């Protein structure tokens, strides 16, 4: 069962936001918007093929956070630590884990 959550940007126009999605075990953030009817619509894109022409099949406009929930949480903690100025952990993003008690909220 896929897990989904929508975050509407407080100052965003036209119901813009980010959609947290779990699909086949991988976690991603998807560009999305909330319609006037309250329904969430994902934004879709058409990636370029090898000849730099748009492919015929669209895919959700997303950023993969990790292949599983633990990897996705560590990825988000890494970027949170970068943004809060608490220093970037040693090593790469895959091994960067921030203790829960150090998250500022």
N, CA, C and O atoms as CSV, one atom per row, in Angstrom:
chain,resi,resn,atom,element,x,y,z
A,1,UNK,N,N,0.845,-1.175,0.000
A,1,UNK,CA,C,0.000,0.000,0.000
A,1,UNK,C,C,0.891,1.239,0.000
A,1,UNK,O,O,1.751,1.384,0.869
A,2,UNK,N,N,0.697,2.106,-0.940
A,2,UNK,CA,C,1.496,3.322,-1.053
A,2,UNK,C,C,1.104,4.314,0.036
A,2,UNK,O,O,-0.068,4.430,0.392
A,3,UNK,N,N,2.096,5.027,0.560
A,3,UNK,CA,C,1.853,6.059,1.553
A,3,UNK,C,C,2.031,7.403,0.873
A,3,UNK,O,O,2.971,7.591,0.099
A,4,UNK,N,N,1.131,8.345,1.157
A,4,UNK,CA,C,1.180,9.640,0.487
A,4,UNK,C,C,0.800,10.745,1.467
A,4,UNK,O,O,-0.124,10.588,2.266
A,5,UNK,N,N,1.515,11.856,1.398
A,5,UNK,CA,C,1.214,13.040,2.207
A,5,UNK,C,C,1.486,14.274,1.356
A,5,UNK,O,O,2.448,14.298,0.589
A,6,UNK,N,N,0.646,15.299,1.487
A,6,UNK,CA,C,0.809,16.537,0.725
A,6,UNK,C,C,1.107,17.684,1.677
A,6,UNK,O,O,0.448,17.832,2.706
A,7,UNK,N,N,2.108,18.501,1.332
A,7,UNK,CA,C,2.437,19.711,2.073
A,7,UNK,C,C,2.201,20.900,1.152
A,7,UNK,O,O,2.872,21.048,0.131
A,8,UNK,N,N,1.247,21.741,1.519
A,8,UNK,CA,C,0.964,22.932,0.719
A,8,UNK,C,C,1.867,24.064,1.184
A,8,UNK,O,O,1.940,24.353,2.378
A,9,UNK,N,N,2.557,24.706,0.240
A,9,UNK,CA,C,3.434,25.815,0.593
A,9,UNK,C,C,2.588,26.957,1.158
A,9,UNK,O,O,1.607,27.357,0.532
A,10,UNK,N,N,2.949,27.491,2.332
A,10,UNK,CA,C,2.133,28.529,2.971
A,10,UNK,C,C,1.922,29.770,2.093
A,10,UNK,O,O,0.826,30.329,2.059
A,11,UNK,N,N,2.960,30.191,1.396
A,11,UNK,CA,C,2.843,31.389,0.556
A,11,UNK,C,C,2.731,31.052,-0.922
A,11,UNK,O,O,2.846,31.936,-1.771
A,12,UNK,N,N,2.509,29.784,-1.235
A,12,UNK,CA,C,2.441,29.363,-2.632
A,12,UNK,C,C,1.149,29.793,-3.302
A,12,UNK,O,O,0.080,29.810,-2.692
A,13,UNK,N,N,1.278,30.134,-4.554
A,13,UNK,CA,C,0.109,30.486,-5.356
A,13,UNK,C,C,-0.496,29.231,-5.967
A,13,UNK,O,O,0.209,28.266,-6.259
A,14,UNK,N,N,-1.792,29.256,-6.153
A,14,UNK,CA,C,-2.486,28.202,-6.897
A,14,UNK,C,C,-2.386,26.815,-6.259
A,14,UNK,O,O,-2.447,25.815,-6.974
A,15,UNK,N,N,-2.236,26.728,-4.952
A,15,UNK,CA,C,-2.222,25.437,-4.271
A,15,UNK,C,C,-0.956,24.629,-4.456
A,15,UNK,O,O,-0.973,23.408,-4.302
A,16,UNK,N,N,0.157,25.299,-4.788
A,16,UNK,CA,C,1.426,24.595,-4.994
A,16,UNK,C,C,1.908,23.928,-3.720
A,16,UNK,O,O,1.651,24.406,-2.615
A,17,UNK,N,N,2.620,22.805,-3.892
A,17,UNK,CA,C,3.171,22.121,-2.742
A,17,UNK,C,C,4.057,20.962,-3.133
A,17,UNK,O,O,4.433,20.809,-4.295
A,18,UNK,N,N,4.385,20.150,-2.150
A,18,UNK,CA,C,5.215,18.965,-2.352
A,18,UNK,C,C,4.454,17.755,-1.826
A,18,UNK,O,O,3.762,17.832,-0.811
A,19,UNK,N,N,4.590,16.669,-2.513
A,19,UNK,CA,C,3.859,15.448,-2.226
A,19,UNK,C,C,4.872,14.371,-1.859
A,19,UNK,O,O,5.733,14.032,-2.670
A,20,UNK,N,N,4.780,13.829,-0.647
A,20,UNK,CA,C,5.657,12.747,-0.218
A,20,UNK,C,C,5.001,11.440,-0.641
A,20,UNK,O,O,3.850,11.170,-0.297
A,21,UNK,N,N,5.743,10.635,-1.389
A,21,UNK,CA,C,5.178,9.413,-1.951
A,21,UNK,C,C,6.083,8.221,-1.702
A,21,UNK,O,O,7.301,8.308,-1.856
A,22,UNK,N,N,5.480,7.115,-1.318
A,22,UNK,CA,C,6.189,5.843,-1.228
A,22,UNK,C,C,5.629,4.966,-2.327
A,22,UNK,O,O,4.431,4.685,-2.364
A,23,UNK,N,N,6.512,4.533,-3.228
A,23,UNK,CA,C,6.084,3.709,-4.357
A,23,UNK,C,C,7.085,2.577,-4.538
A,23,UNK,O,O,8.265,2.814,-4.794
A,24,UNK,N,N,6.610,1.364,-4.404
A,24,UNK,CA,C,7.457,0.172,-4.512
A,24,UNK,C,C,8.640,0.217,-3.560
A,24,UNK,O,O,9.740,-0.220,-3.896
A,25,UNK,N,N,8.403,0.750,-2.369
A,25,UNK,CA,C,9.444,0.791,-1.345
A,25,UNK,C,C,10.338,2.010,-1.394
A,25,UNK,O,O,10.993,2.323,-0.400
A,26,UNK,N,N,10.392,2.718,-2.529
A,26,UNK,CA,C,11.230,3.913,-2.660
A,26,UNK,C,C,10.418,5.149,-2.276
A,26,UNK,O,O,9.226,5.239,-2.574
A,27,UNK,N,N,11.071,6.090,-1.619
A,27,UNK,CA,C,10.421,7.322,-1.176
A,27,UNK,C,C,10.889,8.483,-2.036
A,27,UNK,O,O,12.067,8.582,-2.377
A,28,UNK,N,N,9.940,9.375,-2.391
A,28,UNK,CA,C,10.235,10.515,-3.252
A,28,UNK,C,C,9.404,11.724,-2.844
A,28,UNK,O,O,8.355,11.594,-2.214
A,29,UNK,N,N,9.899,12.906,-3.218
A,29,UNK,CA,C,9.118,14.130,-3.164
A,29,UNK,C,C,8.688,14.439,-4.594
A,29,UNK,O,O,9.504,14.413,-5.515
A,30,UNK,N,N,7.392,14.733,-4.772
A,30,UNK,CA,C,6.833,14.983,-6.091
A,30,UNK,C,C,6.262,16.398,-6.110
A,30,UNK,O,O,5.573,16.803,-5.173
A,31,UNK,N,N,6.541,17.140,-7.159
A,31,UNK,CA,C,5.929,18.443,-7.327
A,31,UNK,C,C,4.437,18.231,-7.555
A,31,UNK,O,O,4.039,17.407,-8.378
A,32,UNK,N,N,3.606,18.985,-6.815
A,32,UNK,CA,C,2.158,18.777,-6.906
A,32,UNK,C,C,1.422,20.069,-6.589
A,32,UNK,O,O,2.020,21.061,-6.172
A,33,UNK,N,N,0.114,20.035,-6.794
A,33,UNK,CA,C,-0.734,21.162,-6.423
A,33,UNK,C,C,-2.086,20.638,-5.994
A,33,UNK,O,O,-2.519,19.561,-6.402
A,34,UNK,N,N,-2.746,21.430,-5.155
A,34,UNK,CA,C,-4.063,21.075,-4.666
A,34,UNK,C,C,-5.106,21.841,-5.465
A,34,UNK,O,O,-5.067,23.068,-5.553
A,35,UNK,N,N,-6.030,21.101,-6.040
A,35,UNK,CA,C,-7.089,21.732,-6.817
A,35,UNK,C,C,-8.135,22.372,-5.922
A,35,UNK,O,O,-8.144,22.154,-4.711
A,36,UNK,N,N,-9.017,23.162,-6.522
A,36,UNK,CA,C,-10.079,23.827,-5.769
A,36,UNK,C,C,-11.006,22.826,-5.105
A,36,UNK,O,O,-11.647,23.131,-4.099
A,37,UNK,N,N,-11.074,21.621,-5.677
A,37,UNK,CA,C,-11.925,20.567,-5.119
A,37,UNK,C,C,-11.231,19.785,-4.001
A,37,UNK,O,O,-11.811,18.849,-3.452
A,38,UNK,N,N,-9.984,20.165,-3.658
A,38,UNK,CA,C,-9.236,19.490,-2.608
A,38,UNK,C,C,-8.430,18.299,-3.087
A,38,UNK,O,O,-7.676,17.709,-2.314
A,39,UNK,N,N,-8.579,17.940,-4.349
A,39,UNK,CA,C,-7.823,16.816,-4.899
A,39,UNK,C,C,-6.387,17.245,-5.191
A,39,UNK,O,O,-6.137,18.377,-5.604
A,40,UNK,N,N,-5.448,16.324,-4.970
A,40,UNK,CA,C,-4.026,16.595,-5.195
A,40,UNK,C,C,-3.647,16.100,-6.581
A,40,UNK,O,O,-3.929,14.959,-6.945
A,41,UNK,N,N,-3.003,16.975,-7.350
A,41,UNK,CA,C,-2.568,16.639,-8.695
A,41,UNK,C,C,-1.048,16.667,-8.773
A,41,UNK,O,O,-0.430,17.688,-8.472
A,42,UNK,N,N,-0.452,15.569,-9.168
A,42,UNK,CA,C,0.997,15.521,-9.364
A,42,UNK,C,C,1.336,16.239,-10.669
A,42,UNK,O,O,0.570,16.217,-11.632
A,43,UNK,N,N,2.501,16.871,-10.669
A,43,UNK,CA,C,2.995,17.466,-11.912
A,43,UNK,C,C,3.781,16.390,-12.651
A,43,UNK,O,O,4.516,15.613,-12.042
A,44,UNK,N,N,3.619,16.355,-13.948
A,44,UNK,CA,C,4.258,15.342,-14.785
A,44,UNK,C,C,5.240,16.011,-15.730
A,44,UNK,O,O,5.071,17.177,-16.088
A,45,UNK,N,N,6.265,15.273,-16.135
A,45,UNK,CA,C,7.247,15.784,-17.086
A,45,UNK,C,C,7.503,14.722,-18.150
A,45,UNK,O,O,7.143,13.555,-17.994
A,46,UNK,N,N,8.121,15.151,-19.212
A,46,UNK,CA,C,8.471,14.261,-20.308
A,46,UNK,C,C,9.987,14.337,-20.507
A,46,UNK,O,O,10.475,15.230,-21.200
A,47,UNK,N,N,10.741,13.398,-19.899
A,47,UNK,CA,C,12.200,13.427,-20.012
A,47,UNK,C,C,12.664,13.323,-21.460
A,47,UNK,O,O,11.950,12.811,-22.323
A,48,UNK,N,N,13.854,13.809,-21.705
A,48,UNK,CA,C,14.428,13.735,-23.051
A,48,UNK,C,C,15.035,12.358,-23.282
A,48,UNK,O,O,15.584,11.736,-22.373
A,49,UNK,N,N,14.920,11.905,-24.517
A,49,UNK,CA,C,15.580,10.654,-24.872
A,49,UNK,C,C,17.006,10.966,-25.316
A,49,UNK,O,O,17.471,12.094,-25.153
A,50,UNK,N,N,17.697,9.987,-25.871
A,50,UNK,CA,C,19.099,10.187,-26.243
A,50,UNK,C,C,19.293,11.239,-27.333
A,50,UNK,O,O,20.387,11.785,-27.475
A,51,UNK,N,N,18.246,11.527,-28.103
A,51,UNK,CA,C,18.329,12.541,-29.156
A,51,UNK,C,C,17.825,13.905,-28.696
A,51,UNK,O,O,17.618,14.808,-29.507
A,52,UNK,N,N,17.629,14.045,-27.378
A,52,UNK,CA,C,17.171,15.285,-26.749
A,52,UNK,C,C,15.756,15.671,-27.158
A,52,UNK,O,O,15.392,16.846,-27.117
A,53,UNK,N,N,14.960,14.681,-27.551
A,53,UNK,CA,C,13.558,14.905,-27.876
A,53,UNK,C,C,12.723,14.371,-26.717
A,53,UNK,O,O,13.074,13.355,-26.116
A,54,UNK,N,N,11.618,15.049,-26.397
A,54,UNK,CA,C,10.787,14.554,-25.292
A,54,UNK,C,C,10.269,13.143,-25.559
A,54,UNK,O,O,9.846,12.820,-26.669
A,55,UNK,N,N,10.312,12.321,-24.530
A,55,UNK,CA,C,9.785,10.967,-24.656
A,55,UNK,C,C,8.255,11.038,-24.736
A,55,UNK,O,O,7.653,12.029,-24.322
A,56,UNK,N,N,7.648,10.004,-25.259
A,56,UNK,CA,C,6.202,10.011,-25.432
A,56,UNK,C,C,5.453,9.736,-24.130
A,56,UNK,O,O,4.276,10.081,-24.020
A,57,UNK,N,N,6.102,9.130,-23.150
A,57,UNK,CA,C,5.450,8.786,-21.896
A,57,UNK,C,C,5.911,9.711,-20.781
A,57,UNK,O,O,7.111,9.859,-20.548
A,58,UNK,N,N,4.961,10.334,-20.093
A,58,UNK,CA,C,5.282,11.215,-18.982
A,58,UNK,C,C,5.516,10.435,-17.702
A,58,UNK,O,O,5.012,9.324,-17.534
A,59,UNK,N,N,6.290,11.033,-16.799
A,59,UNK,CA,C,6.541,10.457,-15.473
A,59,UNK,C,C,6.349,11.561,-14.434
A,59,UNK,O,O,6.458,12.740,-14.772
A,60,UNK,N,N,6.065,11.205,-13.174
A,60,UNK,CA,C,5.937,12.249,-12.152
A,60,UNK,C,C,7.238,13.032,-11.988
A,60,UNK,O,O,8.330,12.469,-12.073
A,61,UNK,N,N,7.107,14.316,-11.757
A,61,UNK,CA,C,8.238,15.219,-11.571
A,61,UNK,C,C,8.674,15.065,-10.119
A,61,UNK,O,O,8.119,15.720,-9.237
A,62,UNK,N,N,9.667,14.202,-9.858
A,62,UNK,CA,C,10.009,13.879,-8.482
A,62,UNK,C,C,11.503,13.793,-8.246
A,62,UNK,O,O,12.309,13.714,-9.173
A,63,UNK,N,N,11.836,13.812,-6.970
A,63,UNK,CA,C,13.206,13.622,-6.504
A,63,UNK,C,C,13.192,12.421,-5.569
A,63,UNK,O,O,12.497,12.423,-4.552
A,64,UNK,N,N,13.958,11.404,-5.916
A,64,UNK,CA,C,14.022,10.205,-5.088
A,64,UNK,C,C,14.847,10.498,-3.847
A,64,UNK,O,O,15.955,11.026,-3.940
A,65,UNK,N,N,14.303,10.152,-2.682
A,65,UNK,CA,C,14.987,10.375,-1.416
A,65,UNK,C,C,15.729,9.144,-0.932
A,65,UNK,O,O,16.738,9.265,-0.237
A,66,UNK,N,N,15.248,7.963,-1.287
A,66,UNK,CA,C,15.901,6.736,-0.855
A,66,UNK,C,C,15.141,5.508,-1.301
A,66,UNK,O,O,13.958,5.571,-1.637
A,67,UNK,N,N,15.849,4.378,-1.296
A,67,UNK,CA,C,15.250,3.110,-1.705
A,67,UNK,C,C,14.386,2.501,-0.610
A,67,UNK,O,O,13.645,1.550,-0.857
A,68,UNK,N,N,14.480,3.047,0.599
A,68,UNK,CA,C,13.641,2.581,1.703
A,68,UNK,C,C,13.441,3.754,2.656
A,68,UNK,O,O,14.051,4.811,2.493
A,69,UNK,N,N,12.580,3.557,3.649
A,69,UNK,CA,C,12.232,4.639,4.557
A,69,UNK,C,C,13.439,5.156,5.335
A,69,UNK,O,O,13.593,6.366,5.501
A,70,UNK,N,N,14.291,4.260,5.812
A,70,UNK,CA,C,15.465,4.683,6.588
A,70,UNK,C,C,16.397,5.566,5.754
A,70,UNK,O,O,16.871,6.594,6.238
A,71,UNK,N,N,16.662,5.170,4.502
A,71,UNK,CA,C,17.508,5.983,3.625
A,71,UNK,C,C,16.880,7.348,3.366
A,71,UNK,O,O,17.579,8.361,3.354
A,72,UNK,N,N,15.550,7.380,3.156
A,72,UNK,CA,C,14.856,8.639,2.893
A,72,UNK,C,C,14.930,9.569,4.104
A,72,UNK,O,O,15.151,10.770,3.946
A,73,UNK,N,N,14.751,9.035,5.295
A,73,UNK,CA,C,14.834,9.839,6.514
A,73,UNK,C,C,16.249,10.391,6.676
A,73,UNK,O,O,16.412,11.565,7.008
A,74,UNK,N,N,17.265,9.578,6.452
A,74,UNK,CA,C,18.653,10.054,6.557
A,74,UNK,C,C,18.954,11.126,5.525
A,74,UNK,O,O,19.681,12.076,5.817
A,75,UNK,N,N,18.410,10.992,4.331
A,75,UNK,CA,C,18.593,12.004,3.291
A,75,UNK,C,C,17.986,13.336,3.741
A,75,UNK,O,O,18.623,14.383,3.622
A,76,UNK,N,N,16.768,13.294,4.251
A,76,UNK,CA,C,16.109,14.518,4.708
A,76,UNK,C,C,16.834,15.130,5.904
A,76,UNK,O,O,16.961,16.351,5.986
A,77,UNK,N,N,17.308,14.307,6.822
A,77,UNK,CA,C,18.064,14.807,7.973
A,77,UNK,C,C,19.358,15.480,7.524
A,77,UNK,O,O,19.756,16.506,8.075
A,78,UNK,N,N,20.007,14.898,6.526
A,78,UNK,CA,C,21.236,15.475,5.990
A,78,UNK,C,C,20.980,16.888,5.472
A,78,UNK,O,O,21.716,17.817,5.805
A,79,UNK,N,N,19.933,17.049,4.655
A,79,UNK,CA,C,19.645,18.364,4.091
A,79,UNK,C,C,19.146,19.334,5.153
A,79,UNK,O,O,19.423,20.531,5.072
A,80,UNK,N,N,18.419,18.840,6.143
A,80,UNK,CA,C,17.990,19.685,7.244
A,80,UNK,C,C,19.201,20.216,8.005
A,80,UNK,O,O,19.246,21.391,8.372
A,81,UNK,N,N,20.171,19.353,8.237
A,81,UNK,CA,C,21.377,19.777,8.941
A,81,UNK,C,C,22.138,20.810,8.102
A,81,UNK,O,O,22.674,21.771,8.653
A,82,UNK,N,N,22.190,20.628,6.799
A,82,UNK,CA,C,22.855,21.607,5.931
A,82,UNK,C,C,22.146,22.963,5.998
A,82,UNK,O,O,22.799,24.006,6.038
A,83,UNK,N,N,20.829,22.946,6.011
A,83,UNK,CA,C,20.056,24.189,5.993
A,83,UNK,C,C,20.047,24.914,7.335
A,83,UNK,O,O,19.925,26.138,7.369
A,84,UNK,N,N,20.174,24.190,8.426
A,84,UNK,CA,C,20.144,24.821,9.744
A,84,UNK,C,C,21.505,25.328,10.178
A,84,UNK,O,O,21.629,25.961,11.226
A,85,UNK,N,N,22.543,25.052,9.368
A,85,UNK,CA,C,23.871,25.546,9.677
A,85,UNK,C,C,24.560,24.816,10.811
A,85,UNK,O,O,25.505,25.344,11.397
A,86,UNK,N,N,24.119,23.645,11.124
A,86,UNK,CA,C,24.729,22.877,12.208
A,86,UNK,C,C,25.899,22.038,11.707
A,86,UNK,O,O,26.354,21.124,12.395
A,87,UNK,N,N,26.381,22.349,10.515
A,87,UNK,CA,C,27.511,21.618,9.954
A,87,UNK,C,C,27.061,20.422,9.149
A,87,UNK,O,O,26.067,19.770,9.469
A,88,UNK,N,N,27.796,20.154,8.120
A,88,UNK,CA,C,27.502,19.000,7.277
A,88,UNK,C,C,28.227,17.798,7.851
A,88,UNK,O,O,29.429,17.868,8.109
A,89,UNK,N,N,27.514,16.692,8.057
A,89,UNK,CA,C,28.166,15.510,8.624
A,89,UNK,C,C,29.315,15.027,7.747
A,89,UNK,O,O,29.292,15.197,6.528
A,90,UNK,N,N,30.308,14.430,8.371
A,90,UNK,CA,C,31.418,13.845,7.615
A,90,UNK,C,C,30.898,12.683,6.790
A,90,UNK,O,O,29.949,12.010,7.194
A,91,UNK,N,N,31.493,12.446,5.667
A,91,UNK,CA,C,31.048,11.351,4.802
A,91,UNK,C,C,30.032,11.831,3.784
A,91,UNK,O,O,29.769,13.026,3.654
A,92,UNK,N,N,29.479,10.890,3.080
A,92,UNK,CA,C,28.530,11.269,2.038
A,92,UNK,C,C,27.104,11.210,2.576
A,92,UNK,O,O,26.878,10.793,3.712
A,93,UNK,N,N,26.150,11.628,1.761
A,93,UNK,CA,C,24.747,11.699,2.178
A,93,UNK,C,C,24.191,10.331,2.540
A,93,UNK,O,O,23.264,10.242,3.345
A,94,UNK,N,N,24.728,9.274,1.971
A,94,UNK,CA,C,24.197,7.944,2.246
A,94,UNK,C,C,24.499,7.494,3.669
A,94,UNK,O,O,23.759,6.684,4.226
A,95,UNK,N,N,25.566,8.000,4.262
A,95,UNK,CA,C,25.932,7.565,5.604
A,95,UNK,C,C,25.671,8.640,6.650
A,95,UNK,O,O,25.917,8.427,7.837
A,96,UNK,N,N,25.170,9.802,6.213
A,96,UNK,CA,C,24.949,10.906,7.143
A,96,UNK,C,C,23.667,10.679,7.916
A,96,UNK,O,O,22.580,10.668,7.338
A,97,UNK,N,N,23.787,10.501,9.207
A,97,UNK,CA,C,22.615,10.339,10.061
A,97,UNK,C,C,22.671,11.384,11.163
A,97,UNK,O,O,23.683,11.524,11.850
A,98,UNK,N,N,21.589,12.107,11.322
A,98,UNK,CA,C,21.495,13.123,12.352
A,98,UNK,C,C,20.611,12.565,13.459
A,98,UNK,O,O,19.489,12.136,13.188
A,99,UNK,N,N,21.093,12.561,14.707
A,99,UNK,CA,C,20.247,12.065,15.801
A,99,UNK,C,C,18.946,12.859,15.902
A,99,UNK,O,O,18.942,14.076,15.715
A,100,UNK,N,N,17.852,12.177,16.194
A,100,UNK,CA,C,16.539,12.832,16.264
A,100,UNK,C,C,16.505,13.980,17.257
A,100,UNK,O,O,15.802,14.966,17.033
A,101,UNK,N,N,17.252,13.870,18.352
A,101,UNK,CA,C,17.224,14.928,19.361
A,101,UNK,C,C,17.954,16.194,18.930
A,101,UNK,O,O,17.903,17.200,19.638
A,102,UNK,N,N,18.641,16.166,17.772
A,102,UNK,CA,C,19.323,17.355,17.268
A,102,UNK,C,C,18.530,18.069,16.180
A,102,UNK,O,O,18.991,19.086,15.662
A,103,UNK,N,N,17.362,17.572,15.824
A,103,UNK,CA,C,16.516,18.250,14.836
A,103,UNK,C,C,15.838,19.416,15.554
A,103,UNK,O,O,15.289,19.237,16.641
A,104,UNK,N,N,15.873,20.613,14.952
A,104,UNK,CA,C,15.428,21.814,15.662
A,104,UNK,C,C,13.927,21.943,15.873
A,104,UNK,O,O,13.493,22.966,16.402
A,105,UNK,N,N,13.119,20.983,15.499
A,105,UNK,CA,C,11.676,21.091,15.752
A,105,UNK,C,C,11.099,19.758,16.132
A,105,UNK,O,O,9.898,19.654,16.383
